Amino acid sequence: MSRIAYFGPQGTFTEQAARTFVEESTPGIGAAPEMVPLDTVPDVLDAVRVGGADAGCVPVENSVEGAVPATMDSLVEGEPLIAVGEAVLAVRFSVLVRPGSDSASIATVASHPHALAQVRGWLAEHLPRASAVATTSTAAAAVAVRDGQFDAAVTAPVAATHYPLQVLATDVADVRDAMTRFLLLRRPPHLSEPTGADRTSAVLVVADRPGELAMVLTEFALRGINLSRIESRPLKGRLGAYRFYLDFDGHVTEPRVGDALAALHRRSTRVRFLGSYPRADRTVSPAAPNTDAADYAEAAEWLARVRAGGPG
């Protein structure tokens, strides 16, 4: 039986995302894997690195609060891991309380900081006298409410199936179209097969030269590759120095994508490939004119002919 570690405890959105990968029969995780909740994102990724789990599911970014720093930092620390799948979940929260509680009795509401930020307006309207308290996860908040530490928890809906709590409200969200994106990661050399609707992720450190980041981004434009996300995180111990996280359309096995990654490797002081995997929305990003596999093959044949002394 395979094992999937996820950012727990039980009842988080990450558990829901991990179960999505099972339902979609993501290669390599089996039909009925053991689900293993762990306390932190670094714990999940370390479990995969040392073989304690076959795969790990972690949140990457939220459409309201942005990137998840713990995931971004953990992906570049330690042995490399490869993303093999992506899931995107609509963010709708439930507010859980101990049985018999009502709105008037709630003085404290606990949850992960990202969750609290996404229901701030709802709390102000429905629980204006309650104080918000940050916890390590939405599910940890549910545990704390169960144990009597706080009065209410803002959680993923799945938490109601794990804890003996009462649902005070559900489908709660200030931003109705808020989404959170998750990745499923495995140890190399696991690489997802290309589907035609893929995304590739990488992280790099550019050389400290004027215009170098602009030149790096030009490598994508020259090959007609859509760059869908770029974020920076500071290099620890070096004020003003950053690493850049990139998501772009295509699969590493495509000539244009492989060519772009090779160019990044030449230009940058460090590149870490984070994986090529099916997009959650299965949207196909067509290659720009003169950049598909056939164009690259024809150009390679022409160059080989010229180098052999043939006609150009």
N, C-alpha and C positions, 0 to 999 in steps of 0.2 A: 504493500500500500504506500502511495506517495504521501508526502506531508507538505502542506502549505502553511507557512508562518504568515501572520498578519498583525498589523498594529491594533492591539486589543485594549482592554479585555473584550469579552464577548459583548456583542451589541453595538459595535461601531459601524460607521459607514464603510470602513475598510473591510469589515467582515462581509457586508453586502456585496462589495466589489469583488472580493475573493470568490464568493459563491457564483458571481456572474461568469468568471473564467471557467468554473467547473461546468456550469450550464452550457457554455459555448464549446465545451470539449477542447479547450486549449491544449495543444500537443504537449505531452510529457508530464501531465499532472494526474492522469487517471480519471476514472469515472466517479470514484467515491473516496477522495483523499481525506486524510486526517487533517482537520483544521486546528491550527496551533496558535492561540492568541499570545502575543508577547507585549511587554510593557512599553517599549519605545521603538521608534523607527530604526535606530542603530541596532537594537537587539534583533530585529527582524532580518536586516541585511547581514549581520554577523552570523546568524543561524544558517543562512544560505551559504555563506562563504566557507564555514567549517563543516558543512554537510549535515547539520542538524535538521535541515529542511530541504526539500527538493526545489521549492520556489518560495518567494516572498512577495506579499502584496502590500504596497505602501501608497499613501497619497502623494501627489506631485504638485498640484496646483488647484486653486479655487478661483472661480470667475469673479468673486467679490474681494477676497482677501489676498489673492496672488499666490506666489510660490510658497511651498512648505520648506522652510530653511533646513529643518532636520534631515529631510530627504535629500535635498540638493547637496548638503555637505557630506552626508554619509555615502553618497554615490561615488565620491572622488577620494574617499579615505579607505584604505584597506584594499584587498584584492578586487580586481574588476568583476562586475556583474553585468549581465546582458538582459535588457528588457525584451520579453517575448510576447507581451500582450498589453493592451490598453483598455481601460474601462472608464466610462464617463457616467456619473450618476447625477440625477436631479436632486438638489438639496432641499428636502422638506423635513422639518423636525417635528418630534413629539415632545410634549412637556409631561414628565412623569412625576408623580407624588406618591407618598405612602397612602394606603387605603384609608378613606375617611377624611382626607385633607380637602380643603377647598381654597379658593383664591385668597380669602381674607386671612387665612392662617399662614400664608407663605411670606417669610421674612428674608430667605436667601434662595437664590437660584444659581446652580452650578453647571458649568460645562467647559469644554475646550474654548480657548480665546477666540478661535475662528468662528465657532458656532455662536458664541455670545454676540459677536459683532454682526452676525447675520440675522439676529432676532432682536436687536436693540430697540427698534421701533415697536415691535409687538410687546416686549416687556414693559416699555414705557406706558403703553396704552392699557394693558391688562393687569400688570403687576407693578404699578408705579412705586409702591413702598418697599419692594424687595431689592436687596443688594445682590449684585452679580459677583460670583466667585469663580476664578479660573481653576480648572483641573487639567490633568494631563491628557484626558480624552473625554469624549461624550459618554462613553460607557463607564469610565471611572466616576463620573458625576452620578450616574445611576446607582453605582455601588455605594457611594457616599450617602445618597438619599436613603437607600435601603438600610444603611447602618445608622441612620439618625444624625449624620453630621450636617446635612443641609436639608432644606424643605422641598426643593424641586430641582429637577435635572432637565436640561435641554439635550435631547438625544436623537440618534437615528431611530426610525420607527421599529427596526428589528430588536431594539433593546427591550421593548415591551414583552417579547417572547422569552427573554432570558431571566428577568428579574420580577419579583413579586410586588410590582408597583402598579398604580392606577394611572390611566391616561387622563390628564387634565385637559389637554388640547393636542390636536394633531394637524398636519399639513400647515405648519407654522413656518413662515419665511417672509422677511421684509422684501427681498428681491425674488420675484416669482420664478424667474428663469435662471437662478443661480445653479451652477454645476461644479462638481469636483471631479478631477481627473486622477486616475490611479494607474500604476504600472505593476505588472507581474514580472519579477526578475528571477533569473536562474544563473548558475555558474557557467562560464564558457566551457565547451565550445557550442552551446546550444544557440542556434540562430534560426529564427522563424523563416519559413519559406515565403518567397515573395507572392503577393496576392494581386498586385496591380493597384491596391489602395492602401499604401503603406506610409509609415512615418519613420524617420531616422532621428536619433538623438545623439548628441556628442557634447563634450565639454572641452574647452581649450583655454590656454593662456597665451596671449599674443605677445610678440616681441615689443619691447619698450622703444618704439620708433614712431615719429609723427605719421599719422594717417594709416597706421598698420591695421587697425580694426576695420576701417573703410575698405582697405585692400582685401581683407579676409572676406568681407561681405560681398565684394565684387566677384569673388570666385563662384558664388551661387548665381548671381545675375548672369554671368557669362555662359553658364550652362543651363539656364532656363529653369532653375530649381526654386520653388516657392519656399521661402524661409518663414515659418509660421510662428516662431517664438524665439526671442533672445532675452536672456536675463543675466545679470551680473551678481556675483557674490565676492566679498573681499577675500584675498589670500591672507590666511592667518599670520600675524606678525609682520605684515608689510603694508603699512598705511598707504593708501592710494593705488594699490595694485589689486587687480581683480581677475577672476576666471569668468568665462562666458559660457552659458548653457544655451545650446541651439537645438531647436526642433525644426525639421524640414521635410518636405514631401519626398517620397521615393524610398527605395530599398538599396542597401549597400551592394547588392549583386547587379544593379543597373549600372551600365558604363558611366553615365553622367554623374551619378551619386558617388561611385567609387573614385572617379576622377576628381571630384570636388574634395572628398576626404583626403586623397593623396596630396592635393594642393594645400589643404589645411595643415597636413603633417609637415610639409616643406616649409611653410611660412611661420608656423607657431612654435613656441618653445615647448609646449606640451599639448597633446591631444589624447583624450580618452573617448573611445567609441562606446556608447551606452546601449546600442542595439537598433535593429530595424524590425518593425512589428506591424501587424495590421491596425489600421486606424479604427477607433471605436465606431465611427460613423460610416465606415466603409466607403467614404468618398474617394473617387478616383481623381487624381490630379494629372491631367494629360501633360506630356512633355511639350515644351516649347518647340517651335519649328526648328528642324535640323539638330535636335538633341536626343532623339530616341536611339534605341539600341542599334537599329539598322543604319542610322547615320554614322554612328561611331564605328561600326564594323566596316562600312564602305570607306571611311576616312583612313582606318588602319590599313586596309588592303591597298589603298592608293599610296600611302607612305611607304609600305613595305616594297611596293613596286618601284618607287623612286629610289629607295635606298639600294635596291638590287641593280640599279642602272637602267631601269626601264623608262618608258615615257611617262611624263607627269601630266 
